[in-house]
Amino acid sequence: MREVVRLIVLCVLVAALAACNGKPVDQPSKKGDAKVSAEDSAANQQLAAAFLDGVKSGDKAKMQKAANLTPEEIKSCLDKLVHIKQNKMTDAQRAECESVLKISGDIEFFADKLRKVLPASATIKITGTSQELTPVKHLVHTVSVTYTKAEDAIKDKTGKTVKELKLPLLQVDHPFQAKQVHEFAFSSEVFEKIANRDFEVVSYF
């Protein structure tokens, strides 16, 4: 019963954070582009690819690892926010834990809602990464999704079966204790296009 209560509290907190922060992530402005070093770009692309691979397989542990989080850290943040007065958290500590729970909520959302777009049989590649500075510093990964089986592929709004499409995946890094955790998300605009099957299609079957 106690775990059920905890789960309900987590859902309420994630919903509240979503309302405050934007869920899915609002599309940032395209002003303020900046270069990303080849080394940093490659490392972040590996993290993004690992996160999406976790979405494909429904492996939330893999998604958490790509985000640089552990189940223990998520549980600890939940406990701290549930008992925020007793823990006497600073504003910075509260913000860190809110970011952790938002990332955890994103993982649950991705694993549940994107399996049809990213089936296990699909091939996913990160083909490029750019950095933008507004409204906050973040990365934009260009994701190529190639469907190897027509029966697993999605159809666009005209009813054609898609062979390959592209999606922009956002990455926002947040401080947490002595490290950084990684939030991966699509903008609300991209989610709307996914819902409307209005994809950036590269090729069809």
Secondary structure by P-SEA (a helix, b strand, c coil): caaaaaaaaaaaaaaaaaaacccccccccccbbbbbcaaaaaaaaaaaaaaaaaaaaccaaaaaaaacccaaaaaaaaaaaaacccccccaaaaaaaaaaaaaaaaaaaaaccccccccccbbbbbcbbbbbcccccbbbbbbbbbbcccccccccccccccccbbbbbbbbbbbcccbbbbbbbbcaaaaaaaaaccccccccc
